[in-house]
Amino acid sequence: MKYLDLTLPTPAENLACDEALLDFCEETGGGEILRVWEPAQYFAVVGYANKVDVEVNREKCRAQGIPILRRCSGGGTVLQGPGCLNYSLVLDFSKNDLLQTITQANRVIMERQRQSLKNLVNADIGIEGHTDLAIAGIKFSGNAQRRRKNFLLFHGVFLLEFEIPLIEELLKMPSKQPDYRANRSHEKFLTNLHRPVEELKQALRCGWNASEKLESIPDLSKLVQEKYLREDWNFKF
């Protein structure tokens, strides 16, 4: 598996990069990829089918200059920013029977993530809902999936030193929530890992055997301009 540690200047470029890597692997049949990146500014990201006004406090985001974008994968709405670590996996499920369905892939990938991180924290890490990682029922990582014909994108975020009260301010209670959340507020439901970001990157890299550096990425300019910067994409629902 190839490894890419790359944070691009804008939220739109970072979201576009994940989709572009998925499309590149699908089109070329290239190898698998693990990417990590650290957002430098705050922005809200809704899942593919989310309705912005249901999930996000749009007026407060606008007042604080926090952009709202839509990603290509499913799942719920998140707030990104300093103190987060994002990862993106592009995997070839045509060659792996364990990844053939969304449910199977969720289970297999989340277990591998759990095993990769278990030595970083002095507590048991649980897999909750479909794609959450949590400690004692308090979530520190959410994840989502997008599939093409042969390759899938599985990406997510880890809260390390994030300003969780800002999530309470800018995101509404999710329209859909896993049973284990039990209607808890964002502040009561989420926690930071409080681990150095480089430790987490190394754990992921070892866990996925990502030994070879990816030297270049596809051109993102068209995807950014024609999709991730457009209101008819970001506010389509």
C-alpha positions in Angstrom: 0.0 0.0 0.0 1.2 3.5 -0.8 1.3 6.3 1.8 0.5 10.0 1.3 0.9 12.6 4.1 -0.6 15.6 2.3 -2.7 18.5 3.6 -3.8 20.9 0.8 -4.5 24.6 1.4 -8.3 24.6 1.3 -11.1 22.4 2.5 -12.4 22.0 -1.0 -9.0 20.7 -2.2 -8.7 18.2 0.6 -12.2 16.8 0.0 -11.6 16.7 -3.8 -8.3 14.9 -3.2 -10.0 11.9 -1.6 -12.4 11.5 -4.5 -9.7 12.0 -7.1 -7.6 9.3 -5.5 -10.5 6.9 -5.6 -11.2 7.7 -9.3 -7.6 7.4 -10.2 -7.3 3.9 -8.7 -10.6 2.9 -10.3 -9.6 4.1 -13.7 -6.0 2.8 -13.7 -6.4 -0.3 -11.5 -3.5 1.2 -9.5 -2.5 0.0 -6.0 -4.1 0.9 -2.7 -3.5 4.1 -0.8 -3.5 5.5 2.7 -3.6 9.2 3.0 -3.4 11.4 6.2 -4.1 15.1 6.4 -4.6 17.8 9.1 -7.1 20.6 8.5 -5.8 24.1 9.3 -9.1 25.9 9.3 -12.6 25.1 10.6 -15.3 23.9 8.2 -18.4 21.8 8.3 -18.8 18.7 6.1 -22.2 17.2 5.4 -22.5 13.6 4.2 -23.6 13.0 0.7 -27.3 12.8 1.5 -27.5 15.2 4.4 -29.7 18.3 4.4 -27.6 21.3 5.3 -30.3 23.1 7.3 -31.3 20.0 9.2 -27.7 19.2 10.3 -25.9 22.6 10.5 -26.5 25.9 12.1 -26.0 27.8 8.8 -26.3 31.3 10.2 -23.7 30.8 13.0 -21.3 29.3 10.4 -21.8 32.2 8.1 -21.3 34.7 11.0 -18.0 33.1 11.9 -16.8 32.6 8.3 -16.9 28.8 8.5 -17.6 27.2 5.1 -20.0 24.3 4.7 -19.1 21.6 2.2 -20.5 18.3 1.1 -18.3 15.1 0.7 -18.8 12.3 -1.8 -19.4 9.6 0.9 -22.3 8.9 3.2 -22.5 9.2 6.9 -23.3 12.2 9.1 -22.2 15.8 9.4 -18.9 16.7 11.1 -17.0 19.8 12.0 -13.3 19.8 10.9 -10.4 22.0 12.0 -7.2 22.2 14.0 -6.9 19.3 16.4 -8.3 16.7 14.0 -6.4 14.1 12.0 -8.1 12.8 8.9 -7.2 9.6 7.1 -8.4 8.2 3.7 -8.1 4.6 2.5 -8.6 3.6 -1.1 -8.9 -0.2 -1.2 -9.4 -2.7 -4.0 -12.4 -4.8 -3.0 -12.5 -6.7 -6.3 -9.5 -8.7 -4.9 -10.8 -9.0 -1.3 -13.8 -11.1 -0.5 -14.0 -9.5 3.0 -14.8 -6.1 1.4 -17.5 -7.1 -1.0 -20.4 -5.4 0.7 -20.7 -2.2 2.6 -21.5 -4.0 5.8 -18.6 -6.4 5.5 -16.2 -3.6 4.6 -17.3 -1.5 7.6 -16.7 -4.4 10.0 -13.3 -5.5 8.6 -11.9 -2.0 8.2 -13.1 -0.8 11.6 -11.6 -3.8 13.4 -8.3 -3.2 11.7 -8.4 0.5 12.8 -9.2 -0.6 16.3 -6.3 -3.0 16.3 -4.0 -0.3 14.9 -4.7 2.1 17.7 -5.2 -0.2 20.7 -1.6 0.3 22.0 -1.9 4.2 21.9 -4.4 4.5 24.6 -4.7 3.1 28.1 -8.3 2.0 27.6 -10.3 -0.5 25.6 -11.4 0.9 22.2 -14.9 -0.2 21.1 -16.5 -0.2 17.7 -19.9 1.4 18.1 -22.8 2.0 15.7 -21.6 1.0 12.2 -18.4 3.1 11.9 -17.5 4.8 15.2 -14.6 4.2 17.4 -15.2 5.0 21.1 -13.9 4.6 24.6 -16.4 3.7 27.2 -19.2 4.7 24.8 -17.7 8.1 24.1 -16.8 8.7 20.4 -13.5 9.9 19.1 -13.7 8.8 15.5 -16.4 8.7 12.8 -16.0 7.2 9.4 -17.8 6.9 6.0 -17.5 4.9 2.8 -17.9 5.5 -1.0 -17.8 2.7 -3.6 -17.0 2.5 -7.3 -17.0 -0.7 -9.3 -13.7 -2.2 -8.0 -12.3 0.3 -5.4 -13.8 1.9 -2.3 -12.9 5.0 -0.4 -13.1 4.6 3.4 -12.3 7.8 5.3 -12.7 9.3 8.7 -11.5 11.7 11.3 -9.9 11.3 14.7 -10.4 14.0 17.4 -7.1 14.6 19.1 -7.1 18.1 20.6 -10.3 19.5 19.0 -12.4 22.4 20.3 -15.5 20.2 21.0 -17.7 23.1 22.4 -17.5 24.6 18.9 -19.3 21.5 17.5 -22.1 22.1 20.0 -22.4 25.6 18.7 -22.2 25.0 15.0 -23.9 21.6 14.4 -27.4 20.6 15.3 -28.3 17.3 16.8 -28.0 14.8 14.0 -31.2 13.7 12.3 -30.0 10.1 12.5 -28.0 8.8 15.4 -26.8 5.3 16.5 -28.6 3.8 19.5 -25.6 4.0 21.7 -25.6 7.9 21.5 -28.8 7.9 23.5 -29.6 11.5 22.5 -26.5 12.8 24.2 -25.3 16.3 23.3 -22.1 16.7 21.2 -20.2 17.7 24.2 -21.3 14.6 26.2 -20.9 12.3 23.3 -17.5 13.2 21.9 -14.0 13.1 23.3 -10.4 13.8 22.3 -7.7 11.2 22.3 -5.0 13.6 23.5 -2.3 11.8 21.7 0.5 13.3 19.5 -0.6 13.4 15.8 2.6 11.7 14.6 2.0 8.7 16.9 -1.4 8.2 15.3 0.0 8.6 11.8 2.6 6.0 12.5 0.1 3.6 14.0 -2.1 3.8 10.9 0.8 3.4 8.6 2.0 0.3 10.4 -1.5 -1.1 10.8 -2.1 -0.9 7.0 1.4 -1.8 5.9 1.7 1.5 4.0 5.4 1.4 3.3 5.8 3.1 -0.1 5.3 6.9 -0.5 2.9 8.1 -3.1 4.9 10.7 -5.1 2.1 12.5 -7.0 -1.6 13.0 -7.1 -4.1 13.6 -9.9 -4.9 17.1 -11.0 -7.7 18.4 -8.8 -8.5 21.7 -10.4 -11.5 20.6 -12.4 -13.0 18.6 -9.6 -12.6 21.5 -7.2 -14.0 24.2 -9.5 -16.9 22.1 -10.9 -17.9 20.4 -7.7 -16.5 21.2 -4.3 -16.6 25.0 -4.7 -20.1 25.0 -6.2 -23.2 25.9 -4.1 -25.3 23.5 -6.2 -23.2 20.7 -4.9 -22.6 21.8 -1.3 -26.2 22.9 -0.8 -28.0 20.4 -3.1 -30.2 19.2 -0.2 
